[in-house]
């Protein structure tokens, strides 16, 4: 009986600790100012980072649309990026970028990068 009470108390503490983290994730919102230099820089960074890990030769042209989501650890972005391929034809890609706020710096992570359908 005593073990059961301790287990229930521990589960209660765990649910209290984990619930606020989920609640601090906001809904996806459209990026209103897509020409913002920071948004364009995120698109450039995503194309360069993808090129480094995939050995592709895409050249960034512009971010044409996107969404942003405020997270506990920073901002999450879904970007529609226009690139130029080696054959000089344009293509659209979808990039997912997580930008984490740290005390002394901001860390970016390329979450996804795929050709748009």
CORTA-V41033 format. One record per residue. N is the residue number from 0. SS is DSSP state (@ for helix, = for strand, . for the rest). PSI is psi in whole degrees, -180 to 180 (* if undefined). OMEGA is omega in whole degrees, -180 to 180 (none if undefined). Layout:
# CORTA-V41033
[[N & SS & PSI & OMEGA] [N & SS & PSI & OMEGA]]
This chain:
# CORTA-V41033
[[0 & . & -43 & -179] [1 & @ & -39 & 178] [2 & @ & -41 & 179] [3 & @ & -41 & 179] [4 & @ & -40 & 178] [5 & @ & -40 & 178] [6 & @ & -44 & 178] [7 & @ & -40 & 179] [8 & @ & -43 & 179] [9 & @ & -43 & 178] [10 & @ & -37 & 177] [11 & @ & -42 & 179] [12 & @ & -42 & -180] [13 & @ & -43 & -179] [14 & @ & -34 & 177] [15 & @ & -39 & -179] [16 & @ & -41 & -174] [17 & @ & -25 & -177] [18 & @ & -46 & -179] [19 & @ & -32 & -179] [20 & @ & -39 & 178] [21 & @ & -38 & -178] [22 & @ & -20 & -178] [23 & . & 7 & 176] [24 & . & 124 & -179] [25 & . & 174 & 177] [26 & . & 157 & 176] [27 & . & 135 & 179] [28 & = & 142 & 176] [29 & = & 145 & 175] [30 & . & 118 & -175] [31 & . & -43 & -178] [32 & . & 84 & -175] [33 & . & -20 & 179] [34 & . & 1 & 177] [35 & . & 130 & -179] [36 & @ & -34 & 179] [37 & @ & -42 & 179] [38 & @ & -44 & 179] [39 & @ & -37 & 177] [40 & @ & -39 & 177] [41 & @ & -41 & 178] [42 & @ & -44 & 177] [43 & @ & -47 & -179] [44 & @ & -43 & -179] [45 & @ & -42 & 180] [46 & @ & -44 & 180] [47 & @ & -45 & -180] [48 & @ & -44 & 178] [49 & @ & -41 & 178] [50 & @ & -35 & 180] [51 & @ & -38 & -177] [52 & @ & -21 & -177] [53 & @ & -8 & -177] [54 & . & 29 & 177] [55 & . & 162 & -178] [56 & . & 64 & 176] [57 & . & 147 & 178] [58 & = & 127 & -179] [59 & = & 136 & 173] [60 & = & -55 & 179] [61 & = & 158 & 168] [62 & = & 125 & -176] [63 & = & -23 & 176] [64 & = & 170 & 179] [65 & = & 173 & 178] [66 & = & 156 & 179] [67 & = & 148 & 179] [68 & = & 124 & 177] [69 & = & 129 & 180] [70 & = & 166 & 176] [71 & . & -41 & -175] [72 & . & -2 & -180] [73 & = & -139 & -178] [74 & = & 141 & 179] [75 & = & 131 & -177] [76 & = & 141 & 168] [77 & = & 115 & -174] [78 & = & 138 & 171] [79 & = & 112 & -171] [80 & = & 129 & 175] [81 & = & 130 & -180] [82 & = & 165 & 173] [83 & = & 131 & -180] [84 & . & 176 & 180] [85 & . & -32 & 180] [86 & . & 10 & 178] [87 & . & 17 & 175] [88 & . & 144 & 178] [89 & = & 151 & 177] [90 & = & 157 & 178] [91 & = & 137 & 177] [92 & = & 154 & 175] [93 & = & 125 & -179] [94 & = & 138 & 173] [95 & = & 123 & -177] [96 & = & 130 & 173] [97 & = & 125 & 179] [98 & = & 110 & -177] [99 & = & 133 & 177] [100 & = & 121 & 176] [101 & . & 161 & -177] [102 & . & -40 & -176] [103 & . & -4 & -178] [104 & . & 174 & 174] [105 & = & 132 & -178] [106 & = & 131 & 178] [107 & = & 142 & 176] [108 & = & 131 & 175] [109 & = & 109 & -176] [110 & = & -38 & 179] [111 & = & 154 & 176] [112 & = & 114 & -176] [113 & = & 154 & 178] [114 & = & 134 & 179] [115 & . & 147 & -178] [116 & . & * & none]]
